Amino acid sequence: MSYDLYYWPMGPGRGEYPRLVLEAAEVAYRDVARLAESEGGGMKAMTAFLSGERGPLIPFAPPFLIDGDLVISQAAETSAYLGEKHGLAPLREADRQFARSIAFTTADLVAEAHDVHHPVGTGLYYEDQKSESKRRAEGFRNERIPKFLGWYEKLLSNNPEGPDFLVGDRLTYADLGLFQTWLGLEYAFPRRMANIAGDYPKIRSLVERVSRHEAVAAYLASERRLPFNESGIFRHYPELDAE
Ligand SMILES: N[C@@H](CCC(=O)N[C@@H](CS)C(=O)NCC(=O)O)C(=O)O
């Protein structure tokens, strides 16, 4: 059995959240939009789902996952679905539910990171909203990043099972999501992150451990891992960064 993951082929974006869960769990999947059309992949295959040609369960936007007749969308929901099925979720019900809350909060942070370079309109070019982006970036760097990161740091400090994981006593999709988001923030805002990284020792330790997780490390070194770039969610525009 293999999952079909659908996401834009040009960068990690939101697709990376469920992709990391699949990779960490070492389960088989096809990254369909990145496959050739001759293999049943490519953008055509993705558009077929989004247009309703493939059935009445129409995802609004990528990423989405096909598991038999299940259609699962939303990066956080898809990560939770996979994590719970493949041992990358907490065991206790209260912790399982809270892991979902964390993943959806991470999705909020990801949306805010996107809105820094697209504060006026998603359909407009960055170049057409540069001055608004500068204003938006200042608040994001100075208020929102510390607020979100401070919350994760507090969760790690307060976890009754110890500071190794955000919730529960094992690695979960919530931790993988924080890992990816921290790297994205470091890519997009290197000066700001270098300045404040010392405030978050427990997050940094988690990021370090995730990057050394055997399956994750193998994935990060593979061609399947796409680099951040300026067509994605986390974009590095030097004019939007500052200490
Ligand atoms: N809340 C959704 C957002 C999905 C989303 O906005 N996907 C982007 C790519 S990262 C997209 O293709 N959006 C198309 C659109 O909104 O029209 C999630 O977290 O998965």
The ligand as an SDF file (V2000), in Angstrom:
LIG
                    3D

 20 19  0  0  0  0  0  0  0  0999 V2000
   -4.7590   25.9840    5.3570 N   0  0  0  0  0  0  0  0  0  0  0  0
   -4.2310   25.2270    4.2560 C   0  0  0  0  0  0  0  0  0  0  0  0
   -3.6930   26.1940    3.2160 C   0  0  0  0  0  0  0  0  0  0  0  0
   -3.4390   25.5220    1.8980 C   0  0  0  0  0  0  0  0  0  0  0  0
   -2.8460   26.4860    0.9120 C   0  0  0  0  0  0  0  0  0  0  0  0
   -3.0420   27.7000    0.9930 O   0  0  0  0  0  0  0  0  0  0  0  0
   -2.1210   25.9390   -0.0680 N   0  0  0  0  0  0  0  0  0  0  0  0
   -1.4590   26.7950   -1.0570 C   0  0  0  0  0  0  0  0  0  0  0  0
   -0.0950   26.2800   -1.3810 C   0  0  0  0  0  0  0  0  0  0  0  0
    0.9450   26.3680    0.0310 S   0  0  0  0  0  0  0  0  0  0  0  0
   -2.2890   26.8400   -2.3040 C   0  0  0  0  0  0  0  0  0  0  0  0
   -2.0180   26.1630   -3.2690 O   0  0  0  0  0  0  0  0  0  0  0  0
   -3.3060   27.6720   -2.2720 N   0  0  0  0  0  0  0  0  0  0  0  0
   -4.1600   27.8990   -3.3960 C   0  0  0  0  0  0  0  0  0  0  0  0
   -5.2530   28.8610   -3.0200 C   0  0  0  0  0  0  0  0  0  0  0  0
   -5.3900   29.2030   -1.8430 O   0  0  0  0  0  0  0  0  0  0  0  0
   -5.9680   29.2730   -3.9220 O   0  0  0  0  0  0  0  0  0  0  0  0
   -3.1470   24.2640    4.7540 C   0  0  0  0  0  0  0  0  0  0  0  0
   -2.5500   24.5330    5.8030 O   0  0  0  0  0  0  0  0  0  0  0  0
   -2.8890   23.2380    4.0940 O   0  0  0  0  0  0  0  0  0  0  0  0
  1  2  1  0
  2  3  1  0
  2 18  1  0
  3  4  1  0
  4  5  1  0
  5  6  2  0
  5  7  1  0
  7  8  1  0
  8  9  1  0
  8 11  1  0
  9 10  1  0
 11 12  2  0
 11 13  1  0
 13 14  1  0
 14 15  1  0
 15 16  2  0
 15 17  1  0
 18 19  2  0
 18 20  1  0
M  END
$$$$
